[in-house]
Amino acid sequence: MTDLPAHTLSSFDGDLDRLRGLVVRMGRLCEAQIIAAADALARHDAAAARTIVDGDSEIDALEAETEAFAIQTIALRAPMAGDLREIVAALKISGILERIGDYAKNIAKRTTVLAKDAPMEPMVLVPEMARMVAQMVHGAIDAYVARDAVQAAAIAERDQLVDDFYTSLFRSLLTFMMENPQRITPSAHLLFIAKSLERVGDHATNIAELVSYSATGERMGERTKRDDTAMVTTPHG
């Protein structure tokens, strides 16, 4: 964790606190939306899914408020060094969180379609993947609040587990579609949902990288993706 000296202007400290508060609110909303979307999918609850779609507007509004306040703070305070990095990080993180909210919304939209069909066996794996990426988002936001580069690095390392989970789910869905060709359409929706969750894991990692840079002024080392789905073949391939 990086300890920063108090600012001469307490009002500037208040501005930074407000900015952090906006980012945290966005992060917690995104986390809740992901979990709720996976829960609606597991319960085949189209009404709950529509509520999640409607709830995305709150995340969008917070992103707009964060962006406007960050730009205003830069213009009025002319921050330097670590302060400037933190404000720019908040600005970028809010944009990433807005995209995470979009992924949750897209999962919910597909859930309204899947709710019309009978449950599929691979569907039981999705809530666990959703919990994994939601925990990454939670941890990344915690690292942001603490300005903790070590915690941020630990979050980034967990993305490999999400990639492995996604590859496994992709294989399961591919086999399921081969064995149940009449269920290809709902399986395709479920595959898009799994890919959305994999992308949420990527975005949580991007947040962690921004946190690390904001706290230390140094960029994380390049990470290696382990999404092997491009190399997956059918059981008869």
C-alpha positions in Angstrom: 0.0 0.0 0.0 1.2 3.5 -0.9 1.0 6.2 1.8 0.5 9.7 0.4 1.1 12.9 2.3 -2.0 15.0 3.2 -2.7 17.9 0.9 -2.4 21.5 2.0 -5.9 22.1 0.7 -8.4 19.9 2.6 -10.9 20.7 -0.2 -8.6 18.8 -2.6 -8.7 15.8 -0.3 -12.4 16.1 -0.3 -12.5 16.1 -4.1 -10.3 12.9 -4.2 -12.6 11.3 -1.6 -15.6 12.1 -3.7 -14.0 10.7 -6.8 -13.1 7.5 -5.0 -16.6 7.2 -3.7 -18.1 7.5 -7.2 -15.8 4.7 -8.5 -16.6 2.5 -5.6 -20.3 2.9 -6.1 -19.9 2.0 -9.7 -17.8 -1.0 -8.9 -20.2 -2.4 -6.3 -23.1 -1.9 -8.6 -21.3 -3.8 -11.4 -20.5 -6.6 -9.0 -24.1 -6.8 -7.9 -25.4 -6.8 -11.5 -23.1 -9.6 -12.5 -24.2 -11.8 -9.6 -27.9 -10.9 -10.1 -27.7 -11.7 -13.9 -26.2 -15.1 -13.2 -28.8 -15.8 -10.5 -31.6 -14.8 -12.9 -30.1 -17.2 -15.4 -29.9 -20.0 -12.9 -33.6 -19.5 -11.9 -34.9 -18.9 -15.4 -36.3 -15.6 -14.1 -37.0 -13.3 -17.0 -38.6 -10.6 -14.8 -35.4 -10.4 -12.7 -33.3 -10.2 -15.9 -35.4 -7.3 -17.2 -34.8 -5.5 -13.9 -31.0 -5.9 -14.4 -31.3 -4.4 -17.9 -33.2 -1.4 -16.5 -30.6 -1.0 -13.7 -27.8 -0.4 -16.1 -28.8 3.2 -16.5 -27.6 4.0 -13.0 -24.1 2.7 -13.9 -24.2 4.9 -17.0 -25.2 7.9 -15.0 -22.4 7.3 -12.4 -19.9 7.0 -15.2 -20.9 10.3 -16.7 -20.8 12.0 -13.3 -17.3 10.5 -12.6 -16.0 11.7 -15.9 -17.3 15.2 -15.5 -16.0 15.5 -11.9 -12.6 14.1 -12.8 -12.2 16.6 -15.7 -13.3 19.4 -13.4 -10.8 18.4 -10.7 -8.0 18.3 -13.2 -8.9 21.8 -14.6 -9.4 23.4 -11.2 -6.6 21.8 -9.1 -3.9 21.2 -11.7 -2.7 18.0 -9.9 0.8 16.7 -10.3 2.5 13.3 -10.1 0.6 10.7 -8.0 -2.5 12.9 -7.6 -2.8 13.3 -11.4 -2.3 9.5 -11.9 -5.0 8.8 -9.4 -7.5 11.1 -11.1 -6.7 9.8 -14.5 -7.0 6.2 -13.2 -10.4 7.0 -11.7 -11.5 8.4 -15.1 -10.3 5.3 -17.0 -11.7 2.9 -14.4 -15.1 4.4 -14.6 -15.1 3.8 -18.3 -14.1 0.2 -17.8 -16.8 -0.3 -15.2 -19.4 1.1 -17.6 -18.4 -1.6 -20.0 -18.6 -4.3 -17.3 -22.1 -3.0 -16.6 -22.9 -3.4 -20.3 -21.8 -7.1 -20.1 -24.1 -7.7 -17.2 -26.9 -6.1 -19.1 -26.2 -8.3 -22.2 -26.2 -11.4 -20.0 -29.5 -10.4 -18.6 -30.9 -9.8 -22.1 -29.9 -13.3 -23.2 -31.4 -14.7 -20.0 -34.8 -13.3 -21.0 -34.5 -15.5 -24.1 -33.1 -18.6 -22.4 -35.9 -18.4 -19.7 -38.3 -19.6 -22.4 -36.4 -22.9 -22.9 -35.8 -25.9 -20.6 -32.6 -25.7 -18.5 -29.4 -27.1 -20.0 -26.8 -29.1 -18.1 -23.8 -26.7 -18.9 -25.9 -23.8 -17.5 -25.0 -24.9 -13.9 -21.4 -23.9 -14.5 -22.2 -20.2 -15.3 -23.0 -19.0 -11.8 -19.6 -20.2 -10.5 -17.8 -18.4 -13.3 -19.9 -15.3 -12.5 -18.8 -15.4 -8.9 -15.2 -15.7 -9.9 -15.3 -12.6 -12.1 -17.5 -10.6 -9.6 -14.9 -11.4 -6.9 -12.2 -10.0 -9.2 -14.1 -6.8 -9.7 -14.6 -6.5 -5.9 -10.9 -7.1 -5.3 -9.8 -4.7 -8.0 -12.0 -1.9 -6.4 -10.7 -2.7 -3.0 -7.1 -2.4 -4.3 -8.1 0.9 -5.9 -9.4 2.3 -2.6 -6.2 1.1 -0.7 -3.9 2.1 -3.6 -2.4 -1.3 -3.1 -0.2 -2.5 -6.0 0.4 -5.9 -4.4 -3.3 -6.6 -4.1 -3.8 -5.4 -7.6 -1.2 -7.8 -8.9 -2.9 -10.7 -7.1 -6.2 -9.8 -8.8 -4.5 -9.8 -12.2 -3.1 -13.2 -11.7 -6.6 -14.7 -11.1 -7.5 -13.9 -14.7 -5.8 -17.1 -15.8 -8.2 -19.1 -13.7 -11.1 -17.4 -15.4 -9.6 -18.2 -18.8 -9.2 -21.8 -17.9 -12.8 -21.9 -16.6 -14.1 -20.4 -19.9 -12.1 -22.9 -22.0 -13.6 -25.7 -20.0 -17.1 -24.3 -20.3 -16.6 -23.8 -24.1 -15.6 -27.4 -24.5 -18.7 -28.6 -22.5 -21.0 -26.4 -24.6 -19.4 -27.6 -27.8 -19.9 -31.3 -26.8 -23.5 -30.5 -25.7 -24.3 -28.9 -29.1 -22.9 -31.9 -30.9 -25.0 -34.3 -28.8 -28.1 -32.1 -28.8 -28.3 -30.3 -32.2 -31.9 -29.2 -31.4 -30.5 -27.0 -28.6 -27.9 -25.2 -30.7 -29.7 -21.8 -30.4 -29.9 -21.7 -26.6 -26.4 -23.1 -26.4 -25.1 -20.3 -28.5 -26.8 -17.7 -26.2 -25.1 -19.5 -23.2 -21.8 -19.4 -25.1 -22.1 -15.6 -25.5 -22.9 -15.3 -21.8 -19.7 -17.2 -20.9 -17.7 -15.0 -23.2 -19.2 -11.9 -21.6 -18.0 -13.2 -18.2 -14.6 -13.9 -19.5 -14.4 -10.3 -20.8 -15.4 -9.1 -17.4 -12.4 -10.9 -16.0 -10.2 -9.1 -18.5 -11.7 -5.8 -17.6 -11.2 -6.4 -13.8 -7.5 -7.2 -14.7 -7.3 -3.9 -16.6 -8.6 -2.1 -13.5 -5.9 -3.8 -11.4 -3.3 -2.7 -13.9 -4.5 0.9 -13.6 -4.4 0.7 -9.8 -0.9 -0.6 -9.9 0.3 2.2 -12.2 -1.6 4.8 -10.2 0.1 3.7 -6.9 3.6 3.1 -8.2 4.0 5.0 -11.4 5.2 1.7 -13.0 3.3 -0.6 -15.3 2.6 -4.2 -14.6 4.5 -6.8 -16.7 2.8 -8.1 -19.8 0.3 -10.8 -19.0 -0.3 -14.0 -21.1 -3.9 -14.9 -22.0 -4.9 -18.5 -21.6 -8.1 -18.5 -23.7 -7.4 -21.7 -25.8 -10.9 -21.8 -27.4 -9.5 -21.0 -30.8 -7.7 -24.3 -30.7 -10.6 -26.4 -29.5 -11.9 -29.0 -31.9 -15.1 -31.1 -31.9 -15.0 -34.5 -30.3 -14.8 -35.9 -33.9 -12.3 -33.3 -35.2 
